[in-house]
Amino acid sequence: MERLIDPLDLRHALGRFATGVTIVTCRDAAGRAVGLTANSFNALSLDPPLVLWSLRSGSPNRPIFEQASHFAINVLGQGQMELSRRFATPHADRFAEGPWHDGPGGVPLLEGALANFSCQLHSAQEAGDHVLFIGRVLALQHHAGAPLVFQSGHYRAVGEPL
């Protein structure tokens, strides 16, 4: 007999895994910038260069990202916690904070992010209660710095290398 997993218990256990924090961006059909905070970002393939992130199926942003031909992943540093919070909550203009410029496909890129990945949408597929967005990396930039980390429901700082 299959054991049922309590969703809250699963969420707490998954929260033990530390993740980086990103802002995922695209443009809607009218050309408006759209973005949200996500910690579900992963490398998928080096050849071809593919990355993935996931979005809750019920998100109001789902149709926007599904129709967008391009998206960007902006990896945040420790000094960008407030920007992460801004993009995780409703705001009239999330892009009013932070210096932004357009990348390939018109995607909004955050200047000063630890890394930016400009991607062309490769596929979007349902998986459980989320949609997986896979993107082919068209361009990237990165620089050194301390990452913004999220673990057990809290932002965290990374210590010295072991």
Contacts in CASP RR format, 6 or more apart in sequence:
PFRMAT RR
TARGET T0000
AUTHOR 0000-0000-0000
METHOD contacts of the structure
MODEL  1
MERLIDPLDLRHALGRFATGVTIVTCRDAAGRAVGLTANSFNALSLDPPL
VLWSLRSGSPNRPIFEQASHFAINVLGQGQMELSRRFATPHADRFAEGPW
HDGPGGVPLLEGALANFSCQLHSAQEAGDHVLFIGRVLALQHHAGAPLVF
QSGHYRAVGEPL
15 151 0 8 1.000
15 152 0 8 1.000
15 153 0 8 1.000
16 151 0 8 1.000
16 152 0 8 1.000
17 151 0 8 1.000
18 149 0 8 1.000
18 150 0 8 1.000
18 151 0 8 1.000
18 156 0 8 1.000
19 39 0 8 1.000
19 40 0 8 1.000
19 41 0 8 1.000
19 149 0 8 1.000
19 150 0 8 1.000
19 151 0 8 1.000
20 39 0 8 1.000
20 41 0 8 1.000
20 75 0 8 1.000
20 76 0 8 1.000
20 147 0 8 1.000
20 148 0 8 1.000
20 149 0 8 1.000
20 150 0 8 1.000
21 37 0 8 1.000
21 38 0 8 1.000
21 39 0 8 1.000
21 75 0 8 1.000
21 76 0 8 1.000
21 77 0 8 1.000
21 80 0 8 1.000
21 84 0 8 1.000
21 147 0 8 1.000
21 148 0 8 1.000
21 149 0 8 1.000
21 150 0 8 1.000
21 155 0 8 1.000
22 37 0 8 1.000
22 38 0 8 1.000
22 39 0 8 1.000
22 41 0 8 1.000
22 53 0 8 1.000
22 73 0 8 1.000
22 74 0 8 1.000
22 75 0 8 1.000
22 76 0 8 1.000
23 35 0 8 1.000
23 36 0 8 1.000
23 37 0 8 1.000
23 38 0 8 1.000
23 74 0 8 1.000
23 76 0 8 1.000
23 83 0 8 1.000
23 84 0 8 1.000
23 87 0 8 1.000
23 110 0 8 1.000
23 113 0 8 1.000
24 35 0 8 1.000
24 36 0 8 1.000
24 38 0 8 1.000
24 41 0 8 1.000
24 53 0 8 1.000
24 55 0 8 1.000
24 65 0 8 1.000
24 71 0 8 1.000
24 72 0 8 1.000
24 73 0 8 1.000
24 74 0 8 1.000
25 33 0 8 1.000
25 34 0 8 1.000
25 35 0 8 1.000
25 71 0 8 1.000
25 72 0 8 1.000
25 74 0 8 1.000
25 107 0 8 1.000
25 108 0 8 1.000
25 109 0 8 1.000
25 110 0 8 1.000
26 33 0 8 1.000
26 34 0 8 1.000
26 35 0 8 1.000
26 64 0 8 1.000
26 65 0 8 1.000
26 68 0 8 1.000
26 70 0 8 1.000
26 71 0 8 1.000
26 72 0 8 1.000
26 107 0 8 1.000
26 108 0 8 1.000
27 33 0 8 1.000
27 34 0 8 1.000
27 68 0 8 1.000
27 70 0 8 1.000
27 105 0 8 1.000
27 106 0 8 1.000
27 107 0 8 1.000
27 108 0 8 1.000
28 34 0 8 1.000
28 64 0 8 1.000
28 67 0 8 1.000
28 68 0 8 1.000
29 64 0 8 1.000
29 67 0 8 1.000
33 94 0 8 1.000
33 95 0 8 1.000
33 100 0 8 1.000
33 108 0 8 1.000
34 61 0 8 1.000
34 64 0 8 1.000
34 65 0 8 1.000
34 68 0 8 1.000
35 61 0 8 1.000
35 87 0 8 1.000
35 94 0 8 1.000
35 95 0 8 1.000
35 108 0 8 1.000
36 55 0 8 1.000
36 59 0 8 1.000
36 61 0 8 1.000
36 87 0 8 1.000
36 88 0 8 1.000
37 84 0 8 1.000
37 85 0 8 1.000
37 87 0 8 1.000
37 88 0 8 1.000
38 53 0 8 1.000
38 54 0 8 1.000
38 55 0 8 1.000
39 150 0 8 1.000
40 53 0 8 1.000
40 54 0 8 1.000
40 55 0 8 1.000
40 130 0 8 1.000
41 51 0 8 1.000
41 52 0 8 1.000
41 53 0 8 1.000
41 73 0 8 1.000
41 75 0 8 1.000
42 51 0 8 1.000
42 52 0 8 1.000
42 53 0 8 1.000
43 50 0 8 1.000
43 51 0 8 1.000
44 50 0 8 1.000
44 51 0 8 1.000
44 52 0 8 1.000
44 134 0 8 1.000
48 136 0 8 1.000
49 136 0 8 1.000
49 137 0 8 1.000
50 122 0 8 1.000
50 134 0 8 1.000
50 135 0 8 1.000
50 136 0 8 1.000
50 137 0 8 1.000
51 73 0 8 1.000
51 117 0 8 1.000
51 119 0 8 1.000
51 134 0 8 1.000
51 135 0 8 1.000
51 137 0 8 1.000
52 132 0 8 1.000
52 133 0 8 1.000
52 134 0 8 1.000
52 135 0 8 1.000
53 73 0 8 1.000
53 132 0 8 1.000
53 133 0 8 1.000
54 127 0 8 1.000
54 130 0 8 1.000
54 131 0 8 1.000
54 132 0 8 1.000
54 133 0 8 1.000
55 61 0 8 1.000
55 62 0 8 1.000
55 65 0 8 1.000
55 130 0 8 1.000
55 131 0 8 1.000
55 133 0 8 1.000
56 62 0 8 1.000
56 129 0 8 1.000
56 130 0 8 1.000
57 126 0 8 1.000
57 128 0 8 1.000
57 129 0 8 1.000
57 130 0 8 1.000
57 131 0 8 1.000
58 129 0 8 1.000
62 131 0 8 1.000
65 71 0 8 1.000
65 124 0 8 1.000
65 131 0 8 1.000
65 133 0 8 1.000
66 124 0 8 1.000
66 131 0 8 1.000
68 121 0 8 1.000
69 105 0 8 1.000
69 120 0 8 1.000
69 121 0 8 1.000
70 104 0 8 1.000
70 105 0 8 1.000
70 106 0 8 1.000
70 107 0 8 1.000
70 118 0 8 1.000
70 119 0 8 1.000
70 120 0 8 1.000
70 121 0 8 1.000
70 138 0 8 1.000
71 107 0 8 1.000
71 119 0 8 1.000
71 121 0 8 1.000
71 133 0 8 1.000
71 135 0 8 1.000
72 103 0 8 1.000
72 107 0 8 1.000
72 108 0 8 1.000
72 109 0 8 1.000
72 116 0 8 1.000
72 117 0 8 1.000
72 118 0 8 1.000
72 119 0 8 1.000
73 115 0 8 1.000
73 116 0 8 1.000
73 117 0 8 1.000
73 119 0 8 1.000
74 109 0 8 1.000
74 110 0 8 1.000
74 113 0 8 1.000
74 115 0 8 1.000
74 116 0 8 1.000
75 113 0 8 1.000
75 114 0 8 1.000
75 115 0 8 1.000
75 116 0 8 1.000
75 117 0 8 1.000
75 142 0 8 1.000
75 147 0 8 1.000
76 83 0 8 1.000
76 84 0 8 1.000
76 110 0 8 1.000
76 113 0 8 1.000
76 114 0 8 1.000
76 147 0 8 1.000
76 148 0 8 1.000
77 113 0 8 1.000
77 114 0 8 1.000
77 145 0 8 1.000
77 146 0 8 1.000
77 147 0 8 1.000
77 148 0 8 1.000
78 145 0 8 1.000
78 146 0 8 1.000
78 147 0 8 1.000
78 148 0 8 1.000
78 157 0 8 1.000
78 158 0 8 1.000
79 148 0 8 1.000
80 110 0 8 1.000
80 113 0 8 1.000
80 148 0 8 1.000
81 148 0 8 1.000
81 155 0 8 1.000
82 97 0 8 1.000
83 97 0 8 1.000
83 98 0 8 1.000
83 110 0 8 1.000
84 148 0 8 1.000
84 155 0 8 1.000
86 94 0 8 1.000
86 97 0 8 1.000
87 94 0 8 1.000
95 108 0 8 1.000
98 110 0 8 1.000
98 111 0 8 1.000
99 110 0 8 1.000
99 111 0 8 1.000
99 112 0 8 1.000
100 108 0 8 1.000
100 109 0 8 1.000
100 110 0 8 1.000
100 111 0 8 1.000
101 108 0 8 1.000
101 109 0 8 1.000
101 111 0 8 1.000
102 108 0 8 1.000
102 109 0 8 1.000
103 109 0 8 1.000
103 118 0 8 1.000
103 139 0 8 1.000
104 118 0 8 1.000
104 120 0 8 1.000
104 138 0 8 1.000
104 139 0 8 1.000
105 118 0 8 1.000
105 120 0 8 1.000
107 118 0 8 1.000
107 119 0 8 1.000
109 116 0 8 1.000
109 118 0 8 1.000
110 116 0 8 1.000
112 143 0 8 1.000
114 142 0 8 1.000
114 143 0 8 1.000
114 145 0 8 1.000
114 147 0 8 1.000
115 140 0 8 1.000
115 141 0 8 1.000
115 142 0 8 1.000
115 143 0 8 1.000
116 140 0 8 1.000
116 141 0 8 1.000
116 142 0 8 1.000
117 137 0 8 1.000
117 139 0 8 1.000
117 140 0 8 1.000
118 137 0 8 1.000
118 138 0 8 1.000
118 139 0 8 1.000
118 140 0 8 1.000
119 135 0 8 1.000
119 136 0 8 1.000
119 137 0 8 1.000
119 138 0 8 1.000
120 135 0 8 1.000
120 136 0 8 1.000
120 138 0 8 1.000
121 133 0 8 1.000
121 134 0 8 1.000
121 135 0 8 1.000
122 134 0 8 1.000
122 135 0 8 1.000
122 136 0 8 1.000
123 132 0 8 1.000
123 133 0 8 1.000
123 134 0 8 1.000
123 135 0 8 1.000
124 131 0 8 1.000
124 132 0 8 1.000
124 133 0 8 1.000
124 134 0 8 1.000
125 131 0 8 1.000
125 132 0 8 1.000
125 134 0 8 1.000
126 132 0 8 1.000
146 157 0 8 1.000
146 158 0 8 1.000
147 158 0 8 1.000
148 155 0 8 1.000
149 155 0 8 1.000
149 156 0 8 1.000
149 157 0 8 1.000
149 158 0 8 1.000
150 156 0 8 1.000
END
